Amino acid sequence: MSLLSEIKTVVTGCGLPVETGVFSDEPPDEYVVVTPLADTYELHADDAPGYETQEARLSLFSRGNYMQRKKRLCKALLAADFVITERRYIGHEDDTGFHHYAIDVAKLYETED
């Protein structure tokens, strides 16, 4: 399984539509866009890493109060063994009426041969 597919499973399980990169359709009042951030081999001793860390940013967009949705989404991500590396309110987009809240996550995966 990959980071993006696992994130999509968690987000849809919270009742939110999700897309990678950009939301292509007319956006609903709440949705998530996932942006891949990094794939790194941080820990290895012999030029042949056995694991990689994959990271992504979940951008939660909401026209209403995003606080409950943020809490539910974070709880679901933690339950699915994601590490939340940062949470940050980005701001209110006056032209669209959306609040933008970012949740950065990371997860360790065994490298594939």
C-alpha positions as semicolon CSV with decimal commas, in nm:
position;residue;x (nm);y (nm);z (nm)
1;M;0,000;0,000;0,000
2;S;0,118;0,356;-0,059
3;L;0,094;0,671;0,147
4;L;-0,154;0,835;-0,091
5;S;-0,390;0,539;-0,102
6;E;-0,383;0,506;0,277
7;I;-0,454;0,876;0,321
8;K;-0,745;0,857;0,078
9;T;-0,891;0,564;0,273
10;V;-0,871;0,758;0,601
11;V;-1,012;1,081;0,457
12;T;-1,306;0,916;0,279
13;G;-1,372;0,721;0,600
14;C;-1,424;1,060;0,766
15;G;-1,685;1,147;0,505
16;L;-1,476;1,394;0,309
17;P;-1,408;1,401;-0,064
18;V;-1,036;1,391;-0,143
19;E;-0,815;1,442;-0,447
20;T;-0,441;1,463;-0,506
21;G;-0,283;1,790;-0,618
22;V;-0,596;1,991;-0,693
23;F;-0,971;1,948;-0,656
24;S;-1,088;1,913;-1,015
25;D;-1,466;1,943;-0,981
26;E;-1,686;2,213;-0,829
27;P;-1,576;2,199;-0,466
28;P;-1,825;2,106;-0,194
29;D;-1,836;2,298;0,135
30;E;-1,565;2,072;0,281
31;Y;-1,294;1,873;0,105
32;V;-0,930;1,766;0,127
33;V;-0,646;1,801;-0,123
34;V;-0,337;1,583;-0,068
35;T;0,005;1,705;-0,181
36;P;0,301;1,463;-0,170
37;L;0,597;1,629;0,004
38;A;0,892;1,388;0,025
39;D;1,017;1,031;0,007
40;T;1,340;0,989;0,205
41;Y;1,582;0,719;0,314
42;E;1,675;0,860;0,650
43;L;1,806;0,562;0,842
44;H;2,033;0,301;0,688
45;A;2,383;0,178;0,748
46;D;2,488;0,004;0,430
47;D;2,389;0,180;0,104
48;A;2,081;-0,042;0,081
49;P;1,799;0,117;0,277
50;G;1,525;-0,114;0,395
51;Y;1,271;0,158;0,473
52;E;1,165;0,494;0,340
53;T;0,971;0,774;0,502
54;Q;0,689;0,911;0,287
55;E;0,539;1,252;0,369
56;A;0,236;1,445;0,247
57;R;0,028;1,750;0,330
58;L;-0,348;1,726;0,372
59;S;-0,514;2,060;0,303
60;L;-0,856;2,073;0,463
61;F;-1,083;2,333;0,306
62;S;-1,405;2,428;0,484
63;R;-1,656;2,708;0,438
64;G;-1,782;2,660;0,795
65;N;-1,628;2,581;1,132
66;Y;-1,341;2,345;1,051
67;M;-1,247;2,262;1,413
68;Q;-1,457;1,946;1,460
69;R;-1,360;1,812;1,119
70;K;-0,992;1,880;1,194
71;K;-1,013;1,690;1,523
72;R;-1,189;1,394;1,365
73;L;-0,943;1,379;1,077
74;C;-0,638;1,396;1,307
75;K;-0,780;1,125;1,532
76;A;-0,842;0,898;1,230
77;L;-0,491;0,959;1,094
78;L;-0,331;0,874;1,428
79;A;-0,544;0,560;1,456
80;A;-0,413;0,455;1,113
81;D;-0,051;0,484;1,240
82;F;0,035;0,810;1,067
83;V;0,275;1,050;1,238
84;I;0,141;1,404;1,233
85;T;0,445;1,626;1,188
86;E;0,268;1,962;1,176
87;R;-0,077;2,121;1,193
88;R;-0,125;2,479;1,084
89;Y;-0,402;2,720;1,000
90;I;-0,307;2,867;0,664
91;G;-0,580;3,129;0,649
92;H;-0,916;3,230;0,514
93;E;-0,948;3,264;0,138
94;D;-1,168;3,569;0,100
95;D;-1,232;3,510;-0,270
96;T;-1,370;3,155;-0,215
97;G;-1,491;3,171;0,145
98;F;-1,286;2,867;0,250
99;H;-1,080;2,824;0,564
100;H;-0,756;2,639;0,480
101;Y;-0,603;2,414;0,745
102;A;-0,293;2,200;0,674
103;I;-0,204;1,869;0,835
104;D;0,138;1,726;0,747
105;V;0,183;1,351;0,793
106;A;0,459;1,093;0,758
107;K;0,469;0,714;0,753
108;L;0,746;0,456;0,732
109;Y;0,727;0,197;0,452
110;E;0,946;-0,100;0,372
111;T;1,127;-0,046;0,044
112;E;1,017;-0,256;-0,251
113;D;1,264;-0,469;-0,445
